[in-house]
Amino acid sequence: MPEPFTPVTDVDLRLVRYFLAVAEHRHFGRAAAALRVGQPSLSRQIRRLETQVGARLLDRTTRGTRLTEAGEVFRDQAEVLLRSAERAVVSARSAGRPGGITVGYTADLVVTPALRPLRRRHPQARVRTLHLGSDDPAAALLRGRADAVVARLPFGTDHLDVTPLYDEPRVLVTSVDHRLAGRESVTLDDIADEALPRMPDEAWNAFWRIDPRPDGTRAPDGPLVEAIEDKIELVAGNETVAIAPAGVCRFGLRPGLTAVPLSGVAPGHVVLVTRAGERGRLVVSFRELALRHLTGC
């Protein structure tokens, strides 16, 4: 049985991480292998954690390991605890490096117009850029790889501050020999029966496939793709069409593709995201300059 309850401040975050590994794998052996620790040592550490928490969190069974009722409750809060600790460390490290900033950006977005005046304003600062995948903005910020990111919604923005920069119209990207290529504009009615590619992220699908449609109908399902490049290849092969931000045309589409304005739909949104409460002088300065200079095409 666990020993008497100890103060919450005595709970070791390393032990919390061990517990979450066992909760994920539901097996001490597999969790120990993932953590690269010995199984007997892991068992001892979990018993230490149960002592610190004051409740039994895990039960061993013939089929593996299961969470107790207390373990189920603790798991949800433990995940929040570790994320909060990680954010605190990242923010402290950022504050401890006041002489530098890393600005992330996604896809074809351009951050140069705000970086040039930032470098002039802070000539001694180390200003770096980092290209990110469309699903990376939040992770890059919360893990300290970037201090500010310019990206297109939607993506998860929990624990982030979001500053709107500008809106972008949406366009329909087709092959040059598609039936809709060359039109002045198209509407959702024109593509009602067109299957649009799907990505693993449901929020992305809802916005970039406009699914469901304004009348409640579902967008026809197209192939599931993992990467934007695969989607482009399908469109170029005239197997599907895709909805994209007008900014993709800034540097020209690849041969075999064309874009047609999509009318009657809300625009996309380009935003600046930073860690919640970030007040570093370079981040504040970049935010001010981004609002002034990053205004779209």
C-alpha positions as CSV (number, residue, x, y, z in Angstrom):
1,M,0.0,0.0,0.0
2,P,1.2,3.5,-0.7
3,E,2.6,5.5,2.2
4,P,0.9,8.6,3.6
5,F,0.4,11.5,1.2
6,T,3.4,13.8,0.6
7,P,3.2,17.4,-0.5
8,V,2.4,18.0,-4.2
9,T,5.6,20.0,-4.5
10,D,7.6,16.8,-3.9
11,V,6.2,15.0,-6.9
12,D,9.1,14.2,-9.3
13,L,8.3,15.1,-12.9
14,R,10.7,12.3,-14.1
15,L,8.4,9.8,-12.4
16,V,5.4,11.4,-13.9
17,R,6.9,10.8,-17.4
18,Y,7.6,7.2,-16.5
19,F,4.0,6.7,-15.4
20,L,2.7,8.1,-18.7
21,A,4.9,5.7,-20.6
22,V,3.4,2.8,-18.7
23,A,-0.1,4.2,-19.2
24,E,0.5,4.5,-22.9
25,H,2.1,1.0,-23.4
26,R,-0.1,-0.8,-20.8
27,H,3.0,-3.0,-20.2
28,F,6.0,-2.5,-17.9
29,G,8.4,-4.3,-20.3
30,R,7.5,-2.3,-23.4
31,A,7.4,1.0,-21.4
32,A,10.9,0.2,-19.9
33,A,12.2,-0.5,-23.4
34,A,10.8,2.8,-24.7
35,L,12.3,4.7,-21.8
36,R,15.6,2.8,-22.0
37,V,15.5,1.9,-18.4
38,G,15.5,-1.5,-16.7
39,Q,12.1,-3.0,-15.9
40,P,12.9,-3.5,-12.2
41,S,14.0,0.1,-11.9
42,L,10.8,1.3,-13.6
43,S,8.7,-0.7,-11.2
44,R,10.5,0.9,-8.3
45,Q,10.0,4.4,-9.7
46,I,6.3,3.8,-10.2
47,R,6.0,2.7,-6.6
48,R,7.8,5.9,-5.6
49,L,5.4,8.0,-7.6
50,E,2.4,6.2,-6.0
51,T,3.9,7.0,-2.6
52,Q,4.3,10.6,-3.6
53,V,0.7,10.8,-5.0
54,G,-0.8,8.8,-2.1
55,A,-2.8,6.4,-4.3
56,R,-2.3,3.2,-6.3
57,L,-2.2,4.2,-10.0
58,L,-1.5,0.9,-11.8
59,D,-2.6,-2.7,-11.5
60,R,-0.6,-5.6,-13.1
61,T,-2.8,-8.2,-14.7
62,T,-2.1,-11.4,-16.6
63,R,-2.6,-9.5,-19.9
64,G,-0.4,-6.5,-19.0
65,T,-1.1,-3.4,-16.9
66,R,-4.2,-1.4,-16.4
67,L,-4.9,2.0,-14.9
68,T,-6.8,2.1,-11.6
69,E,-9.6,4.7,-11.3
70,A,-7.0,7.0,-9.6
71,G,-4.6,6.3,-12.4
72,E,-7.2,7.4,-15.0
73,V,-7.7,10.7,-13.2
74,F,-4.0,11.2,-12.7
75,R,-3.1,10.5,-16.3
76,D,-5.1,13.4,-17.7
77,Q,-3.7,15.8,-15.2
78,A,-0.2,14.5,-15.6
79,E,-0.2,15.2,-19.3
80,V,-1.2,18.8,-18.6
81,L,1.4,19.0,-15.8
82,L,4.3,17.9,-18.2
83,R,3.1,20.3,-21.0
84,S,3.0,23.2,-18.5
85,A,6.5,22.3,-17.2
86,E,7.8,22.1,-20.8
87,R,6.3,25.5,-21.6
88,A,7.8,27.0,-18.5
89,V,11.3,25.7,-19.4
90,V,11.0,26.9,-23.0
91,S,9.9,30.4,-21.9
92,A,12.6,30.7,-19.3
93,R,15.3,29.6,-21.9
94,S,13.9,32.2,-24.3
95,A,14.0,34.9,-21.7
96,G,17.6,33.9,-20.9
97,R,18.6,34.4,-24.5
98,P,17.4,38.0,-25.1
99,G,19.9,38.6,-27.9
100,G,18.3,36.3,-30.5
101,I,15.0,35.3,-32.2
102,T,14.1,32.5,-34.5
103,V,11.1,33.3,-36.8
104,G,9.4,30.3,-38.3
105,Y,7.2,30.4,-41.4
106,T,5.2,27.8,-43.4
107,A,4.8,27.0,-47.1
108,D,5.2,30.0,-49.4
109,L,4.7,32.7,-46.8
110,V,7.2,35.5,-46.9
111,V,8.6,37.1,-43.7
112,T,11.4,39.2,-45.2
113,P,9.5,42.5,-45.2
114,A,9.4,42.3,-41.4
115,L,12.8,40.8,-40.8
116,R,14.7,43.5,-42.7
117,P,13.5,46.4,-40.4
118,L,13.9,44.1,-37.4
119,R,17.6,43.6,-38.2
120,R,18.0,47.3,-38.7
121,R,16.3,48.1,-35.4
122,H,18.3,45.5,-33.5
123,P,21.7,45.2,-35.3
124,Q,23.3,43.2,-32.5
125,A,20.5,40.6,-32.4
126,R,20.8,37.1,-33.9
127,V,17.8,36.8,-36.2
128,R,17.3,33.4,-37.7
129,T,14.5,31.9,-39.9
130,L,13.1,28.3,-39.8
131,H,10.9,26.8,-42.5
132,L,8.2,24.6,-41.0
133,G,5.7,22.1,-42.3
134,S,2.0,23.2,-42.1
135,D,1.5,21.0,-39.0
136,D,4.5,22.2,-37.1
137,P,3.8,25.8,-35.9
138,A,2.5,24.9,-32.4
139,A,5.1,22.2,-31.8
140,A,8.0,24.4,-32.9
141,L,6.9,27.2,-30.5
142,L,6.1,25.0,-27.5
143,R,9.4,23.0,-27.9
144,G,11.5,26.1,-28.3
145,R,12.6,25.7,-31.9
146,A,11.0,29.0,-32.8
147,D,10.0,32.2,-31.0
148,A,7.4,33.5,-33.5
149,V,5.8,31.8,-36.4
150,V,3.9,33.1,-39.5
151,A,1.5,30.5,-40.7
152,R,-2.0,29.8,-42.1
153,L,-4.9,28.6,-40.0
154,P,-6.2,26.1,-39.1
155,F,-3.8,24.4,-36.6
156,G,-3.9,23.9,-32.9
157,T,-3.4,27.2,-31.0
158,D,-3.7,26.1,-27.3
159,H,-1.2,27.9,-25.1
160,L,-0.4,30.3,-28.0
161,D,-1.1,34.0,-28.6
162,V,-2.5,34.5,-32.1
163,T,-2.2,37.8,-34.0
164,P,-4.2,38.1,-37.2
165,L,-2.1,39.5,-40.1
166,Y,-4.1,39.4,-43.3
167,D,-6.7,37.3,-45.2
168,E,-6.2,35.4,-48.4
169,P,-8.8,34.5,-51.0
170,R,-9.1,30.8,-51.8
171,V,-8.6,29.4,-55.2
172,L,-9.3,26.1,-57.0
173,V,-6.1,24.4,-58.3
174,T,-6.7,22.1,-61.3
175,S,-4.7,20.6,-64.1
176,V,-4.5,22.8,-67.2
177,D,-6.8,20.4,-69.1
178,H,-9.4,20.1,-66.4
179,R,-13.0,21.1,-67.4
180,L,-12.9,24.1,-65.1
181,A,-9.4,25.4,-66.1
182,G,-9.4,28.9,-67.6
183,R,-12.7,30.1,-66.1
184,E,-12.8,33.6,-64.5
185,S,-14.1,32.0,-61.3
186,V,-15.9,29.0,-59.9
187,T,-18.3,28.3,-57.1
188,L,-18.9,25.4,-54.7
189,D,-21.8,24.4,-57.0
190,D,-19.3,23.9,-59.9
191,I,-17.2,21.4,-57.8
192,A,-20.1,19.8,-55.9
193,D,-19.2,16.4,-57.4
194,E,-15.4,16.8,-57.4
195,A,-13.6,14.6,-55.0
196,L,-11.1,16.6,-53.0
197,P,-7.9,15.1,-51.4
198,R,-8.0,14.5,-47.7
199,M,-5.2,15.0,-45.2
200,P,-4.8,13.3,-41.8
201,D,-5.8,16.5,-39.9
202,E,-9.5,16.9,-39.5
203,A,-9.4,20.6,-38.9
204,W,-7.4,21.0,-42.1
205,N,-10.0,18.9,-44.0
206,A,-12.9,20.9,-42.7
207,F,-11.4,24.2,-43.9
208,W,-9.6,23.4,-47.1
209,R,-12.2,20.9,-48.3
210,I,-15.0,23.1,-47.1
211,D,-16.5,20.0,-45.4
212,P,-19.4,20.2,-44.6
213,R,-20.6,22.6,-47.3
214,P,-22.8,25.6,-46.2
215,D,-26.0,23.6,-47.0
216,G,-24.8,20.7,-44.7
217,T,-23.8,18.3,-47.4
218,R,-20.5,16.5,-47.2
219,A,-17.7,17.1,-49.6
220,P,-17.0,14.1,-51.8
221,D,-14.1,12.0,-50.4
222,G,-10.9,12.0,-52.4
223,P,-7.7,10.1,-51.8
224,L,-6.0,10.3,-48.4
225,V,-2.5,11.9,-48.8
226,E,0.2,12.5,-46.2
227,A,2.0,15.3,-47.9
228,I,1.1,18.4,-49.9
229,E,3.5,17.2,-52.7
230,D,1.4,14.0,-53.1
231,K,-1.8,16.2,-53.4
232,I,-0.2,18.3,-56.1
233,E,0.8,15.2,-58.1
234,L,-2.8,14.0,-58.0
235,V,-4.1,17.4,-59.2
236,A,-1.5,17.6,-62.0
237,G,-2.5,14.1,-63.1
238,N,-6.1,15.3,-63.4
239,E,-7.3,12.8,-60.8
240,T,-8.7,15.5,-58.5
241,V,-8.8,19.2,-57.8
242,A,-7.8,21.0,-54.6
243,I,-8.7,24.2,-52.7
244,A,-5.7,26.3,-51.8
245,P,-4.8,29.8,-50.6
246,A,-4.2,32.4,-53.4
247,G,-0.7,32.9,-52.1
248,V,0.4,29.6,-53.7
249,C,0.4,31.5,-57.0
250,R,3.0,34.1,-55.6
251,F,6.0,32.2,-57.0
252,G,4.1,30.4,-59.8
253,L,2.5,27.0,-59.9
254,R,4.4,24.0,-61.2
255,P,3.9,23.2,-64.9
256,G,0.6,21.5,-65.7
257,L,-1.4,23.3,-63.0
258,T,-3.5,26.4,-63.0
259,A,-5.6,28.3,-60.4
260,V,-9.1,29.7,-60.7
261,P,-10.6,32.1,-58.1
262,L,-13.1,30.4,-55.9
263,S,-16.0,32.8,-55.2
264,G,-18.6,32.8,-52.5
265,V,-16.4,31.3,-49.7
266,A,-14.7,32.9,-46.8
267,P,-11.0,33.7,-47.2
268,G,-8.1,31.9,-45.4
269,H,-6.2,33.6,-42.5
270,V,-2.5,34.2,-42.1
271,V,-1.5,34.8,-38.5
272,L,1.5,35.4,-36.3
273,V,1.7,33.0,-33.4
274,T,3.9,33.2,-30.3
275,R,4.0,31.4,-26.9
276,A,1.2,32.6,-24.6
277,G,2.4,35.6,-22.6
278,E,5.7,35.9,-24.5
279,R,7.1,39.4,-23.8
280,G,10.7,39.2,-25.0
281,R,11.7,42.5,-26.7
282,L,12.6,40.9,-30.0
283,V,9.3,39.0,-30.2
284,V,7.4,42.2,-29.3
285,S,9.3,44.1,-31.9
286,F,8.8,41.5,-34.6
287,R,5.0,41.4,-33.8
288,E,4.8,45.2,-34.3
289,L,6.8,45.0,-37.6
290,A,4.8,42.0,-38.9
291,L,1.5,43.9,-38.4
292,R,3.0,46.8,-40.3
293,H,4.8,45.0,-43.2
294,L,3.2,41.5,-43.7
295,T,0.1,42.4,-45.5
296,G,-0.2,39.7,-48.2
297,C,0.2,39.9,-52.0
